[in-house]
Amino acid sequence: MSGRVLVGVKRVIDYAVKIRVKPDNSAVVTDGVKHSMNPFCEIAVEEAVKLKEKKLVKEVVAVSCGPQQSQETIRTALAMGADRGIHVEVSGKDYESLGPLQVSKIMAALAKKEEAQFIILGKQAIDDDCNQTGQMTAALLDWPQGTFASEVSLEGDKVMVVREIDGGLETIRINTPAVLTADLRLNTPRYATLPNIMKAKKKKIANVKPADLGVDLTSRLEVLRVEEPPQRQAGMKVETVEDLVAKLRDAGKV
Amino acid sequence: MLLGLIPSRRLLSIRRSLIQCRSVSSANTGRKAAVDRVLSAFRSICGEDCVSLGEAIREQHGKDESVHKCRPPDVVVFPRCLEEVSSLAKVCHDHNLPIIPFGTGTGLEGGVGAVKGGVCFSLRNMEQILDLHQEDFDVTVEPGVTRKTLNAYIRDTGLWFPVDPGADASLCGMAATSASGTNAVRYGTMRENVMNLEVVLSNGTVIHTAGKGRRPRKTSAGYNLTNLFVGSEGTLGIITKTTLRLYGIPESMVSAVCSFPSVQAAVDSTVQILQAGVPIARIEFLDDVMIDACNKFSSLSYPVTPTLFLEFHGSERSLEEQVATAEEITQSNEGSDFQWAQDAETRNRLWKARHDAWYAAQALRPGCKAYSTDVCVPLSRLPQIIVETKKDLLESRLTGPIAGHVGDGNFHCLMVVDPNDPDELHRVHLFTERLARRALAMDGTCTGEHGVGLGKRTLLSEEVGPLAIQVMQGLKDSLDPKNLMNPGKVLLKGEL
């Protein structure tokens, strides 16, 4: 086995940002907004790096699909301990319509090319909440999948995965090569420290185009409209508790 | 209605309270009329939505996390930018209305209480993180930015702001109170880490204490205005921006715990660790009462004796050396059960006792309130003051588990007191005064971290002496001649 792990990392709007919808309701505002690595991808990277530190795998390769700025996200993964990066260039309209199906085709192609033993992804991205890429990738490769992993341990040529499911925890044993997706409690990701950020600048990031991998980026989905959650209707501010009770009485609620 | 204006003080006679009643009520009427006059000016400056007279809002802005009772302002304004702060201040200045800056309300000395009413400037709408300079290790933030928000924002730059007072406080508020935290022993307090401030004075003038936009790592230029405002607790001006010194996130961390047969042994170990040149990041002391409370609260089983919680920051190799040196020192002081851990999950488990200390103390007596004392003495005096304080606690029949930042000589008694027992409240009050004076007698200070606020003004006078107080008063009179900036705090002059 190659001992190589591919980790997918997605550049998303930072979790702490207040999201605004564009006035034309076509999309969310992304210009000038802080972006960072998807939190579940951080957990995926951490798990891969931990496996390497335990000498259970040999190389961690961070992959990101997106525009030029995705390289920053790959650099963060490198600073966390990944060995090298692959930036799959997708920009403009292609990037706006990029979704799990296209990404999983890309990951599958790369997994074959790199002879990967594992693909570790976050369970979902915090912008689209799709929770599909890991599952689609496994299906395209016909690999077993351990999704919503809260615990992973390698046992020879098999992997034991404890999954968080609605009813509690499910433990499965699957063959390798396999796709794993990271859930919240899998680990606590390390911070990228300054010395590691400096070292990461010297690690290599290869540039690849989706066409080179034989992947068609056409989307089968079209976003019709993006809206904010409904505004609270004509609320009335009251200044005192007495006012509030009076208004509730008037409205027949009390 | 008149009597409702006076906070109930059971120790005052009825007659005295009636006399006070009359003078407060006429001052109140005058002030309320002034507030009515300025409301339309306020609304035109920052908009209808940003001016609030609501009782709930005012009460929320009249108290912090101390035991001081709520003293609500007459009106709360929520300016959105520097220009609004300055214009609002000018209006207040023209009408002689007190100005009370408000960050997150997480202070511990009653600093936001509007003792003379007035206008609370709640700065939470100014929440931008500006000008992050990674290579220069500095960043500028507005008052609505809290320390956890900043650290989350800069986490992928490899930098952090280490001053950690516990609460998720406003960074400008931390500058105003000269806050400190558990890792001051290595990274310093706000005094060492504020490089520049933008301040609005009581008449609306905007100044930059180190010059606009300037952020050299060191300077010899002129009087140190920056550190004049750091710790001024809103009595000299409203801080609208602070430029902070950042540090590299430690490559690695190790946490350790060790038990000792006596307070002396624990403090001796602390002193020796510092003397050995170990750049220890956190060194926290919990006394036996505190450990017992933590064991009960978090279902732990630490030996019930004085305990040190240590944290080391550095590269892998430096950590090995630091931990080895520290372990050796603790062993030579009869320390036992030295445990250490490097991975995040185990470290958190080891430190859980220290993290939950506040709640563990309160759980000792459900239904009671907790109040934290805060004195600081030279390290060599720490064993003596802790031993004398524990004796005092026993004699006064008070519950006061002790947690302390021993590396700085600073410790807190977490007083757990029944708010409905006036005798106990009185005993606590006397105890804390004795404690502060004990610290002063040992070349220390009456407040290591929490500030002077409402309750320690007399102690401040004792601590620095009348001549220094005169100089402080002179500075106050020069910067705020009408005494509008947070009246009744820090200095004794100008109280009710």
Interface residues (C-beta under 8 A of the other chain):
Chain A: D14 A16 K34 S36 M37 T76 A79 T188 R190 Y191 A192 T193 L194 P195 N196 I197 E239 T240
Chain B: L53 G54 E55 T149 A152 Y153 R155 D156 T157 G158 L159 W160 G248 I249 P250 E251 S315 A344 E345
